[in-house]
Amino acid sequence: MRKEIRVEDILNAVCRYFSLNARDIFTTTRKADLVEARHFYFYMARRYTRLSMEKIGTVPLNYGKEKPYDHSTVLHGIKKIDNLIDTYRDYKEIAIELNSTIEYYTDNNIIVENIDLLQICLDNQLKKAS
């Protein structure tokens, strides 16, 4: 039986891929790299969990955001990434890599708050596999 994918798994995967922490992703800045990571979080959370857009928008409250994102902001991010995936191969590859990482976290029941520790865990896993 497949384990349920947690929003924390998605957030960890997005943080790792973009080399950011959750507080960075959920800041109010409009820097392109942070917005892109935030939108990927919205997209993956909606795709792989049963959370409503409203609930997805409240998760950042756990990471220092003062107000939740409203459902229209979450929807905009989801549509943006969906369009980019349909248009650009690079974005499709990012989504595929994030999916693989999310499945790895879920299958191995990994919860990581420290990205450096996560990188060590994944490096060790790759060494064992080769």
N, C-alpha and C positions, 0 to 999 in steps of 0.2 A: 504494500500500500504506500502510495506517494505521500510524503509529508507535505503539510500546507506551507506555502511560501509566506514568510513573514515580511512585513514592511521593513523591518530592521535589516533583513537579508538584502533587500533591494537597495536600501540606503547605503549599506556597507559596500555593495558592489559598485554603486555609482561613485561613492567617495574614493574608492580604490582606483577605479578607472581614470577618473579625472584628477587624481592626486590632491584631493581636497578633504576637508573635514565637514561635518554636517553644519556646523555653525557658519562656515564660509558659504555653503550652498544656499542657506536660508537667510543670508543678510539681505538688506534692502537694496543693495547695489544692482545696477543694470549692466555690469561688465559682461561682455558676450560669453566668456568661458563659464562664469557662474550661472548665468541665465540658462545656458545650454545644459549644464549639469542638473539644474533645478527642473528643467522641462523633461529631461530623461527620467528623473525620479518620478515625476507625475505620470509619465507615460508607462513606465514599468510597473509602478504601483497599481495603476488602473488595470493594466493588462493581466497581472499575475496575482492579484488579491481580489477579494470580494468587497473591499472597502468602497464606500461611496466617494464621490469627488469631494464632498464636504469633509469626510473623515480624513481623506488623504491630505487635505489642506490644514488639518489640525495637528498632524504629526510634528511639524516644525516647532510647535510650542514646547516640545520636549528638548529642543536644541537651542533655546535662547530667543526664538522669535516671539515678539510681544503679541501680535495679532495673527490669527490663522489666515491662510489664503482662502479667498472665497471660491465657490465652485466654478465661477466663470474664469478665474485666473488659472485654475487647474485644467479646465477644459481647453483653454487657449494653448497651454503648454503641451497637452496631449495631441491636439490637432497639429501643432507646429512640428513636433517630432514625427508624427505619422506622415505628414507631407514631405519632410526631409528624407525619411526612409524610402518613400516611394520615388523620390527624385534622385537621390545621391547614394551611390554604392557605399561610400565611407560611413554614412549614418546607419545603413543596414548592417554593416560589419560591427559597428559599435553596439547595436542592439543585440546581435548574435553573441558577442563577447560578454556583454552584461548578463544575458540569459544563462550562459555557461557558468559564470561566476555565482550567480544567484542559486542555481541548481547545486553547485558545489557546497555553498554555505548550508543550504537546506538539507542536502543528503548527509552532511557531516555534522549537523547541529552546531555550527560554529557561530558564536556571537563575539564580535570583536569591536571594542570601542577605540582601540589604538591601532591606527593604520600601519604603523611600523611593525607592530607585532603580527598583524595580519600578513604582511609581506614576508616575514620570516617563516610563518606557518606554510604559506603557499610555496615558497622556495624549497623548504624541506620536503614538502609533498612531491614536488617535481623531481628532486634529487632521488627520492625513493623509487619513483616511477621509471627513472632511466637506468 
